[in-house]
Amino acid sequence: MPDFPRLVSQNSRDRPVLAYDDDCTFCKRWVARWHQWTGDAIAYEPYQKLTGEFPEIPTEAFAEAVKLIEPSGRVTSGAAAVFRSLALGGATSLGWWLYRHVPAFADISEAAYNFIARHRLLFSRLTTLVLGPDFPRRRPLRTRPWLWLLAAVLCLAWLKRQKSDAR
């Protein structure tokens, strides 16, 4: 269970706010991508600027995981906050639906979120390697043509295996 309230007493905002760590390059890059997907439906702000606005949420809790703070005062954290913000922002609701209806999906999502949060530098470097240094501004397959080559090799290997299994 989180050590912060699921509701805050005040949220004078007219739209949800996703609070993230401004000192984390990985976080900033993915927040920029989500902002592209959700537009202005979600406000994205560093938690460092919000701690005074939402005193019920300890700074340690803000630093631990992203927080989605809705106008109603509802607070969601971690993977749930990511899926809910994307759904509220109109990007996709599939992840949020799976999170709420498939318990194993929720458990795996939170475990993955926590693992990535503990290894932010590694995942920041992997994001750069796989999606390119300009992520999220450019489309990854345009900046990394070797991904197309890797995909083609994997498809050929899969087709070869399918053909040999059919015999």
N, C-alpha and C positions, 0 to 999 in steps of 0.2 A: 504494500500500500504506500502511496506517496505521502511525504511529510508536509504537504501543503493542502490547502482546502480545494475541494472540487468546485467551489463557487467563491468568487470574490465579491465583496460588498458593493464595489462600485466599478463600473466600466462605462465611462461617458462616451465611448466611441460608438459610431453608427455602423461599424463593420468589425468583423473579427480581426484580432491582431495575432500574428505568429511571432513570438519572441525567440530569437536565436542568439548564438554567441558570436559577437563581432570580432573576436580574437581568433576565430577558427576559419581558416581559408576554405576548408572542405564545406563547412556550413554555409558560408557566404556564397559559394559557387552554386550549391544546390538550391538555396533560397532564391537566387537569381533565376534559376531555371523554373522553379515553381511559380515565381512571379510572372514569368512569360506565359505560363499556362493559365493562371487565374486572373491576370490583369489586376484591376483595382478592387476586386471583390474582397481581397484579403490585404490587410496592411502588414507589411513585413518590417519589423523593427528590432534592433539589437536590444537584448535584455538589459544591457548596461544602461540604457536610457529609460528603462521602464520600471526599475526596482522601486523608485519612489512613488510611481503611479499605482502600483499594486503591492502594497506593503505586506499583504497576507501571504504572498509567495516569497519565501526566503531566497536570498541571492544564490545559495548553494543549490536550491532546486532549479532555479533558472539556468545555472551553469551545467547542470546534469543532463538536461534534455530540452528540446524545443517545447514551448508552451503555446497552445492556442487558447486565447482568451476571447470569448464571444461577448457580444453586447449584453446578453442575458446574465453574464457573470460566470458562465460555465467555463471551467478550465480543463483542458485535455493536454496530455503530455506524451512525449516520445513518438513512437510509430503511430499511435492513435491520433495524435495531433497532426501528423503529416497527412494521413489518409483523410481525416475529417476536413482539414483545410482545403485539400484538393477537391473534395466533394462539394463543400460550401462555395468554393470558387468556380465551380462549373467545369473543372478540368476533367475529372473522372470520379465516379462514385463506386466503381467496382471494388477498389481496395477497402473503402470504408464499409461496404456491404459485407465483404468477406471477413473483415475484422470483427464485425458485430455478430455474424451468423456462423462462422466456422472457428470454433475455439482453438484448434491447432494452428490456424492461420494467425490468429492474434498472438498466441504464445511464440511462434516462430518469428513473427515480425518484431516483437519486442526484444527477443533474444538477439536477433540480427542487429536491430537498432543499438542495443546496449554494447554489442561487440564492436560495431563500427565507431560508436562514441568513444570507446576506450582506445581505439586505434586510428584516430582522426588523421594523423600525419600519413600513415600508410595508405589509407583510402584516398586521401588528397592526391598522393602521388599516383595511385592506380587510376584515378579519374583523369589525371593529366595524360598518363600513358595511353589509356584506352580511348578517351573522348577528345583529347587534344588540349593544348594549352589555352585555346580561345574559348573553351567550353565555359558558359553556355551560349556564347554569342554565335558560334557557327554550328552547323550540323556536323556531328562527329564523322559520318561516313564521307563527307567531302574533305575533311581535314586529315583523315586517316585512311587512305586507300588500302592500306595493308589489312584493314578489317574486312574489306570485300574479299581479298585474297584468302584470308583465314576462313571466312564463311564458305567460300567456294571449295576449299580443301576439305572442310568438315562435311559439306554436303556430298562431295564425291566419295569420301570415306564411308559415309552412311549408306549411299546408294550401292557401293561395292559390297558392303556387308549384307544389305538387303538381298542383293542378287545371289550372294553365296549361301545365305540362309534359305533361299527358295529352292535350292537344289536338293 
